[in-house]
Amino acid sequence: MHTVDTMKEIVNLRVHIAPVGFELDRIIIPAVKMKADKVWLVAHDNVAEDKSNKYRQKIEKALEKKGIKTETVYANRLRLFPIIKAVTGIIFKERKNDIYVNVATGSKVHAIGCMMACMLFDDRDKIHPFYAQAEKYPEYEGTKQQTYGVAEIYPLPTYRIGTPKRELLEAMKIIKDAGGRIQKKKMAEEAEKRKIIIVNAQKQNFTQARFASLDKNIVQPLVETWGFVEVEKIGRNRWLKMTEDGDHAAEFLI
């Protein structure tokens, strides 16, 4: 009995991720054909106004009949970065399993968000984006079912998108939590306190050394390499402020 339980633990599950739009077949058929154990559905976060909600319910019932579990996460279908964050969150939770990301369902924004999420991870051996080509594409639009059947399932390649190292992400979080802007002196104190920077200096040189370490290891990369932060001088003080690109990146990286 112990051997059987151990074997179950080491077998990877087949997990699908699929945005919900006005599709049924292109979610259900690949999940069944590819023997999915679980399907994560990415639904619109405004449930009251979500016209695709009835499709999600039909998908859940159809997959349940096939013995496939479903879970749902919510993200604004009109905004790229919340979608990326939702999908990366699922991938992180399921990182020990084999993950198949369906980019054929939902909107174009969903498709872009799903592909970008796949590219954010260093180890992508277990991440498999795919496109399910429909058999029929009806001419009508609106909230009716958009496609029928699945003619072919195509695997898609993934390429690595560079992301800031952990220390830089933690620094961005400090600035974001401070309202998007923080005095550089306060940032140096917080960074040293959280061990984002290491200061090796005598007491008489400690403050200067802490600023130097912050500039070299945090400020310069975020300002010059990534463009996520800018430095403002107000009076005698310097402030670190998130740029527009930094705000966008923080939506799915932090």
Secondary structure, 3 states (H helix, E strand, C coil): CHHHHHHHHHCCCEEEEEECCCCCHHHHHHHHHCCCCEEEEEECCCHHHCCCHHHHHHHHHHHHHCCCEEEEEECCCCCHHHHHHHHHHHHHHCCCCEEEEECCCCCHHHHHHHHHHHHCCCCCCCEEEEEEECCECCCCCCCCCCCECCCEEEECCCCCCCCCCHHHHHHHHHHHHCCCEEEHHHHHHHHHHCCCCCCCCCHHHHHHHHHHHHHHHHHHHHHHHCCCEEEEEECCEEEEEECHHHHHHHHHHC
